[in-house]
Amino acid sequence: MIDTHCHLDSEQFDNDLQSVIARAKASNVRKVIIPGADITTLPKARRIASEYAHIYFAAGIHPTDINGFDKTKIIESAQDKKCVAIGECGLDYYYLPKEGTQAEIEHIKQAQKEAFIAQIELSIALKKPLIVHIREASADAFDILQNYPQAYGVLHCYNADRILLNLQERFYYGIGGVCTFKNARRLIEVLPLIPKERIVLETDAPYLTPHPHRGTRNEPHYIPLIMQKIAQVLETSEADIIESSTRNALELFGAL
């Protein structure tokens, strides 16, 4: 299996990274992709990818970290042979200031949109897939992606909004630990509407730890719990999901 979204560059893994990687291998997780989220941690992601043959990274900036947006640094990192994607980039309205004025909120939204568009255009120019983060911003993100029919990639931590299903010809859907949560009714209902050929596995570790380990640090070796839940919901075999999700990830991130 392939963990297509795992923040191994998080400081939460600083003290036991080798053990985390060993546990993942023991759980049949053969490849891992570290998404770029913050310019300041991008060199660390590159270093980890350079030290482990089966670990790769993406270059980009998370929408809540765009104050550090530096297109030049993303381009430089994207030249690395272990860089397989641009992102994670996108829109995140969840953290908009609750007490902000409408003008302040619109300014933040516009800044996020500009950084997102810049990374979409970069992915097209470099012929690398996008890793897209969308939280409480599906309509705006969909409209932007519709303006770039050449763009393709993965919708990380797919949020179950049905408007995003209209992107399935160009995008894969990252399914993680949320599908195991007791309150994941919307995702469970929409999961059968996603073609099996468009599903990839991800943990988003150290976040979004799957049941029954919620409340502890997430790790890539929990990928089997996600795979098992998907197989259950789609009423197919675990071997089927392992084969299809791995094939999908290899097709999307061709340099793996």
Buried (B, 14 or more C-beta within 10 A) or exposed (E): BBBBBBBBBBEBBEEEBEEBBEBBEEBEBEBBBBBBBBBEBBEBBBEBBEEBEBBBBBBBBBBBBBEEBEEEBBBBBBEBEBBBBBBBBBBBBEEBEEEEEEEEBEEBBEBBBEBBBBBBBBBBEBEBBBBBBBBBBBEBBBEBBEEBEEBBBBBBBBBBBEEBBEBBEBBBBBBBBBBBBEEBEEBBEBBEEBBBEBBBBBBBBBBBBBBEBEEEBBBBBBBBBBBBBBBBBBEEEEEBBBEBBBEBBBEBBEEB
